[in-house]
Amino acid sequence: MKLKFSERLGLFKPKTTIPKEQIPEDLRNTLWSVICDETFGKLSNNAPYGSGLSDLAEFFRVLWRDFFKKPIDNLNIVDRRIYSEDSYSFIRKWFFDAKWYEVYEYLEFCADVFGEDFVRVCNPYLERELSGFRFVGLSLLEIDSTEEVNEIEKALNSGIKYRPVIIHIESSLKLLTDKRKPDYRNSIKESISAVESLCNIIIGNENTTLGQALKILDKQKPIPKSLKSGFSAIYGYTSENGGIRHGLLDDDITPELEEARFMLIACSAFVNYLIIRNK
């Protein structure tokens, strides 16, 4: 990102990020502008005769029913073809009054509706305004570096052959990034299951455990000893008695965000390594 003139002169120290619990005015305004351009602005407010709701009115119905969860008959739609300005004003007021995590939840909802095109436009603005979050797939992830995001994105785009692996990575990401009720334990399970699933695909045996699969892969094409030992240790952490892949015990240590983030990034990187290695 280009430094401002005053920052280049050393008059002000450039910021590198903002606290995740904050959405300054510049960031909120920018995100609202992106939403207006990429959602409301790209949907038609007119519908052919007899076709029911316009695209824009249908989007407002989806927002009302699935995001705000308000009674659908409270939504003001004129002649079933155009939305009411009252509805738009409600959403705009809500957005600028919303808590920081509600704004990000709204962004994720728009990403679910509009897909990768919305994400592609949104991410550069999140970066420009120094948000601590980026879209990875259709979920917002708290980021420490671009390299970490790239590893997860690469795993998510590994191809139809590895669809079971992608499903596990997607599940891990969603469980990790749930703003209201994150599930770090099951996120870790999904991350390690992605690696296990990939190994099973490579060796052609879906009933092999990760530990067994790593030994087979190592015989076929030796894995660097330190890398193999490191990942075996990670697998051991998830599989030991009372561990992540077993039932909760009274004296279990509950995984935190840091452990779940590490596992998602590490497992994504290992998935990418194994795919390239076995091409």
C-alpha positions as CSV (number, residue, x, y, z in Angstrom):
1,M,0.0,0.0,0.0
2,K,1.4,3.4,-1.0
3,L,2.3,5.7,1.9
4,K,0.6,9.0,2.2
5,F,2.7,12.2,1.5
6,S,2.8,13.1,5.2
7,E,3.9,9.6,6.1
8,R,6.7,9.6,3.5
9,L,8.0,12.9,5.1
10,G,8.0,11.2,8.5
11,L,5.4,13.5,9.9
12,F,3.2,10.6,10.9
13,K,4.0,7.0,11.6
14,P,2.1,4.8,9.2
15,K,-0.3,2.2,10.8
16,T,0.1,-1.4,9.8
17,T,-3.3,-2.6,11.1
18,I,-6.1,-1.6,13.4
19,P,-7.4,-3.5,16.5
20,K,-9.9,-6.2,15.3
21,E,-12.6,-4.9,17.7
22,Q,-12.5,-1.5,16.0
23,I,-14.1,-0.3,12.7
24,P,-13.0,3.3,12.3
25,E,-15.1,5.7,10.2
26,D,-12.9,5.3,7.1
27,L,-13.2,1.5,7.1
28,R,-17.0,1.5,7.8
29,N,-17.6,4.1,5.1
30,T,-15.5,2.2,2.6
31,L,-17.2,-1.1,3.3
32,W,-20.6,0.4,3.0
33,S,-19.6,1.9,-0.4
34,V,-18.4,-1.6,-1.5
35,I,-21.7,-3.1,-0.4
36,C,-23.6,-0.4,-2.3
37,D,-21.6,-0.9,-5.5
38,E,-21.4,-4.7,-5.4
39,T,-24.9,-5.6,-4.1
40,F,-27.6,-3.0,-4.5
41,G,-25.9,-1.3,-7.4
42,K,-25.5,-4.4,-9.5
43,L,-29.1,-5.7,-9.1
44,S,-32.0,-4.6,-11.3
45,N,-34.8,-2.7,-9.7
46,N,-37.2,-3.6,-12.6
47,A,-38.7,-6.9,-13.4
48,P,-40.3,-8.0,-16.6
49,Y,-44.2,-8.0,-16.6
50,G,-45.6,-10.9,-14.6
51,S,-42.2,-12.1,-13.3
52,G,-42.8,-11.2,-9.7
53,L,-40.0,-9.6,-7.7
54,S,-37.1,-7.7,-9.2
55,D,-33.6,-8.9,-8.4
56,L,-33.1,-6.1,-6.0
57,A,-36.4,-6.7,-4.2
58,E,-35.6,-10.4,-4.0
59,F,-32.2,-9.5,-2.3
60,F,-34.0,-7.4,0.2
61,R,-36.3,-10.3,1.0
62,V,-33.3,-12.6,1.5
63,L,-31.7,-10.0,3.8
64,W,-35.0,-9.6,5.8
65,R,-35.6,-13.3,6.1
66,D,-32.1,-14.8,6.5
67,F,-29.9,-12.1,7.9
68,F,-32.0,-9.7,10.0
69,K,-34.6,-12.5,10.6
70,K,-37.5,-10.0,10.7
71,P,-41.1,-10.9,9.7
72,I,-41.2,-10.8,6.0
73,D,-44.5,-8.9,5.9
74,N,-42.7,-6.0,7.6
75,L,-40.6,-5.5,4.5
76,N,-41.9,-2.6,2.4
77,I,-41.9,-3.7,-1.3
78,V,-43.8,-1.6,-3.8
79,D,-45.9,-3.5,-6.4
80,R,-43.7,-6.6,-5.7
81,R,-41.2,-5.1,-8.3
82,I,-39.2,-2.5,-6.5
83,Y,-37.9,-2.1,-3.0
84,S,-39.1,0.7,-0.7
85,E,-36.7,3.5,0.3
86,D,-37.8,2.8,3.9
87,S,-36.2,-0.7,3.7
88,Y,-32.9,0.7,2.3
89,S,-32.9,3.4,5.0
90,F,-33.4,0.8,7.7
91,I,-30.4,-1.3,6.4
92,R,-28.2,1.8,6.1
93,K,-28.9,3.0,9.7
94,W,-28.4,-0.5,11.0
95,F,-25.0,-0.8,9.3
96,F,-23.6,2.4,10.7
97,D,-24.9,1.6,14.2
98,A,-23.8,-2.1,14.1
99,K,-21.1,-3.5,16.3
100,W,-17.8,-4.4,14.7
101,Y,-18.5,-8.1,14.5
102,E,-22.0,-7.5,13.0
103,V,-20.4,-5.5,10.2
104,Y,-18.2,-8.4,9.4
105,E,-21.1,-10.9,9.6
106,Y,-23.0,-8.7,7.1
107,L,-20.0,-8.8,4.8
108,E,-19.8,-12.6,5.0
109,F,-23.6,-12.8,4.3
110,C,-23.0,-10.7,1.1
111,A,-20.2,-13.0,0.2
112,D,-22.4,-16.1,0.5
113,V,-25.0,-14.4,-1.7
114,F,-22.7,-12.9,-4.4
115,G,-19.8,-15.2,-4.2
116,E,-16.2,-14.8,-5.3
117,D,-16.8,-11.6,-7.3
118,F,-17.8,-9.8,-4.1
119,V,-14.8,-11.2,-2.2
120,R,-12.4,-10.2,-5.1
121,V,-13.5,-6.5,-4.8
122,C,-13.8,-6.4,-1.0
123,N,-10.4,-7.8,0.0
124,P,-8.2,-4.9,-1.5
125,Y,-10.3,-2.4,0.5
126,L,-10.0,-4.4,3.7
127,E,-6.2,-4.3,3.1
128,R,-6.2,-0.6,2.2
129,E,-8.1,0.4,5.3
130,L,-5.8,-1.8,7.5
131,S,-8.5,-4.2,8.7
132,G,-7.2,-7.2,10.6
133,F,-9.4,-9.5,8.5
134,R,-9.4,-10.9,4.9
135,F,-11.7,-13.1,3.0
136,V,-10.3,-16.6,2.6
137,G,-12.8,-18.4,0.5
138,L,-16.1,-16.9,1.6
139,S,-15.2,-16.5,5.3
140,L,-13.3,-13.7,7.0
141,L,-10.1,-14.8,8.8
142,E,-8.0,-12.8,11.2
143,I,-4.7,-12.5,9.5
144,D,-1.1,-12.1,10.5
145,S,0.5,-12.3,7.1
146,T,-0.4,-12.6,3.4
147,E,1.6,-15.9,3.2
148,E,-0.7,-17.6,5.7
149,V,-3.8,-16.5,3.7
150,N,-2.1,-17.7,0.5
151,E,-1.5,-21.2,1.9
152,I,-5.2,-21.6,2.9
153,E,-6.4,-20.2,-0.4
154,K,-4.1,-22.6,-2.4
155,A,-5.5,-25.6,-0.4
156,L,-9.1,-24.4,-1.1
157,N,-8.3,-24.3,-4.8
158,S,-6.5,-27.7,-5.1
159,G,-9.0,-29.1,-7.7
160,I,-11.9,-31.4,-8.0
161,K,-9.7,-34.5,-7.5
162,Y,-9.2,-33.3,-3.9
163,R,-12.7,-32.3,-3.2
164,P,-12.9,-34.2,0.2
165,V,-9.8,-32.3,1.3
166,I,-11.3,-28.9,0.3
167,I,-14.5,-29.7,2.2
168,H,-12.5,-30.3,5.4
169,I,-10.5,-27.1,5.0
170,E,-13.8,-25.2,4.3
171,S,-15.3,-26.7,7.5
172,S,-12.3,-25.8,9.6
173,L,-12.3,-22.3,8.3
174,K,-16.1,-21.8,9.1
175,L,-15.7,-23.2,12.6
176,L,-12.7,-21.0,13.3
177,T,-14.2,-17.8,11.9
178,D,-17.7,-18.0,13.5
179,K,-17.8,-14.6,15.2
180,R,-20.4,-15.5,17.8
181,K,-19.6,-19.1,18.6
182,P,-16.3,-20.3,17.2
183,D,-15.6,-24.0,17.6
184,Y,-11.8,-24.4,17.9
185,R,-11.8,-28.0,18.8
186,N,-13.8,-29.2,15.8
187,S,-11.9,-26.7,13.6
188,I,-8.7,-28.5,14.5
189,K,-10.3,-31.9,13.8
190,E,-11.3,-30.7,10.3
191,S,-7.8,-29.4,9.6
192,I,-6.0,-32.7,10.5
193,S,-8.8,-34.6,8.7
194,A,-7.9,-32.6,5.5
195,V,-4.4,-34.0,5.6
196,E,-5.6,-37.5,6.4
197,S,-8.1,-37.4,3.6
198,L,-5.4,-36.2,1.1
199,C,-3.0,-39.0,2.2
200,N,-5.8,-41.6,1.6
201,I,-6.4,-40.2,-1.9
202,I,-2.7,-40.3,-2.7
203,I,-2.2,-43.9,-1.5
204,G,-5.6,-45.1,-2.7
205,N,-6.8,-46.4,0.7
206,E,-9.5,-44.5,2.5
207,N,-9.2,-46.6,5.7
208,T,-5.6,-45.8,6.5
209,T,-4.8,-43.5,9.4
210,L,-2.6,-40.5,8.9
211,G,0.2,-42.0,10.9
212,Q,0.1,-45.2,8.7
213,A,-0.3,-43.1,5.5
214,L,2.8,-41.0,6.2
215,K,4.9,-44.1,6.6
216,I,3.7,-45.4,3.2
217,L,4.3,-42.1,1.5
218,D,7.8,-41.9,3.1
219,K,8.6,-45.4,1.6
220,Q,7.4,-44.3,-1.8
221,K,9.2,-41.0,-1.8
222,P,11.1,-40.1,1.3
223,I,9.8,-37.1,3.2
224,P,12.5,-34.9,4.9
225,K,13.0,-36.3,8.4
226,S,12.4,-33.1,10.3
227,L,9.2,-32.4,8.3
228,K,7.9,-35.9,8.8
229,S,8.7,-35.8,12.6
230,G,7.1,-32.4,13.0
231,F,3.9,-33.5,11.4
232,S,3.8,-36.8,13.2
233,A,4.1,-34.8,16.4
234,I,1.2,-32.6,15.3
235,Y,-0.9,-35.7,14.5
236,G,0.0,-37.2,17.9
237,Y,-1.2,-34.0,19.6
238,T,-4.6,-34.5,18.0
239,S,-4.8,-38.2,18.7
240,E,-3.5,-38.8,22.2
241,N,-5.9,-39.9,24.9
242,G,-8.2,-37.0,25.7
243,G,-6.9,-35.2,22.7
244,I,-8.7,-33.3,20.0
245,R,-10.0,-36.3,18.1
246,H,-11.3,-38.0,21.2
247,G,-14.2,-37.2,23.5
248,L,-13.8,-34.3,26.0
249,L,-12.6,-35.3,29.5
250,D,-12.9,-33.3,32.7
251,D,-9.2,-32.4,32.7
252,D,-9.0,-31.6,29.0
253,I,-7.4,-28.3,28.0
254,T,-9.8,-26.4,25.7
255,P,-8.1,-25.3,22.5
256,E,-7.9,-21.6,21.9
257,L,-7.9,-19.5,18.7
258,E,-4.1,-19.6,18.4
259,E,-4.0,-23.5,18.3
260,A,-6.9,-23.6,15.8
261,R,-5.3,-21.0,13.5
262,F,-1.9,-22.7,13.6
263,M,-3.5,-26.1,12.7
264,L,-5.5,-24.6,9.8
265,I,-2.4,-22.9,8.4
266,A,0.0,-25.8,9.0
267,C,-2.3,-28.4,7.6
268,S,-3.1,-26.3,4.6
269,A,0.6,-25.8,3.9
270,F,1.2,-29.5,4.3
271,V,-1.6,-30.3,2.0
272,N,-0.1,-28.0,-0.6
273,Y,3.3,-29.7,-0.1
274,L,2.0,-33.2,-0.5
275,I,0.0,-32.3,-3.6
276,I,3.0,-30.8,-5.4
277,R,5.3,-33.6,-4.2
278,N,3.0,-36.3,-5.6
279,K,2.2,-34.8,-9.0
